[in-house]
Amino acid sequence: MLDKSIDGALLALRKQIIRGDGEGLAHVEALLCLREVPMPRVMPAKRRDAARRGHMRLLVLDALRGGPKPYREIVAYVSERRPDIAYVAAYQRTGQVLWKLRNDGVVHLDGLQWKIGV
């Protein structure tokens, strides 16, 4: 195993212990000190708005179940249901989801309207 792999694993373990209030932090930090690995002083908190797996995809599909819609209408639907993310982020994420769904053959673009199906 490479040294940097071991160092990365120890740093990840340290982060997991700090965020989860686990035991063994002193031991992991002692190993990191022996290996002369610099440790970050402050551990950033886990993002609260982290994407939930598949949640945006479901929102976009819910918006389209009511019939064909233009992009901005889908974004408005998503933005209303996810007030925890900025409108710009909802705009970008909706676009990413639509193109992934298009590539999977779930939705298609007919003129300026997005529709479910082929």
ZAMARGU-4260 file (C-alpha; in steps of 0.2 Angstrom, whole numbers, plus 5000, padded with zeros to 4 digits):
<rodrens>
0) 5000/5000/5000 | 5006/5017/4996 | 5011/5029/5010 | 4999/5042/5003 | 4985/5030/5003
5) 4988/5026/5021 | 4989/5044/5025 | 4973/5048/5016 | 4964/5033/5026 | 4970/5040/5042
10) 4964/5057/5038 | 4947/5051/5033 | 4946/5040/5049 | 4950/5056/5059 | 4937/5066/5050
15) 4924/5052/5053 | 4928/5051/5072 | 4927/5070/5074 | 4910/5071/5065 | 4903/5056/5073
20) 4910/5059/5091 | 4918/5042/5090 | 4932/5035/5101 | 4951/5033/5096 | 4954/5050/5090
25) 4970/5051/5101 | 4977/5035/5093 | 4973/5041/5075 | 4981/5058/5078 | 4996/5049/5086
30) 4999/5039/5070 | 4997/5054/5060 | 5010/5063/5070 | 5022/5048/5069 | 5020/5048/5050
35) 5023/5067/5050 | 5006/5071/5041 | 5000/5088/5043 | 4982/5089/5051 | 4970/5102/5048
40) 4966/5112/5063 | 4948/5115/5060 | 4937/5101/5053 | 4923/5109/5042 | 4905/5104/5047
45) 4896/5093/5034 | 4886/5102/5022 | 4867/5103/5027 | 4861/5106/5010 | 4870/5090/5003
50) 4860/5083/4989 | 4849/5068/4994 | 4851/5054/4982 | 4838/5054/4968 | 4828/5068/4976
55) 4830/5081/4962 | 4826/5067/4949 | 4810/5064/4958 | 4805/5082/4959 | 4808/5084/4940
60) 4798/5069/4936 | 4784/5075/4947 | 4784/5092/4938 | 4783/5083/4921 | 4769/5071/4927
65) 4757/5086/4925 | 4761/5087/4907 | 4774/5095/4896 | 4782/5110/4903 | 4796/5122/4898
70) 4812/5122/4907 | 4809/5138/4917 | 4792/5130/4924 | 4801/5115/4929 | 4814/5125/4938
75) 4800/5135/4947 | 4792/5119/4952 | 4808/5113/4959 | 4813/5129/4968 | 4796/5130/4977
80) 4799/5113/4984 | 4817/5115/4988 | 4818/5132/4997 | 4834/5127/5005 | 4844/5129/4989
85) 4846/5145/4979 | 4836/5148/4963 | 4853/5148/4953 | 4857/5131/4961 | 4840/5124/4957
90) 4841/5131/4939 | 4858/5122/4937 | 4853/5106/4945 | 4837/5104/4936 | 4846/5106/4919
95) 4858/5092/4924 | 4844/5081/4929 | 4835/5084/4913 | 4849/5080/4902 | 4853/5064/4912
100) 4835/5059/4910 | 4836/5063/4892 | 4852/5052/4890 | 4843/5038/4899 | 4828/5040/4887
105) 4816/5044/4901 | 4812/5062/4895 | 4814/5071/4878 | 4813/5089/4872 | 4800/5093/4860
110) 4803/5111/4854 | 4804/5121/4870 | 4794/5108/4881 | 4800/5094/4891 | 4790/5078/4891
115) 4791/5061/4899 | 4793/5047/4887 | 4800/5046/4869
</rodrens>
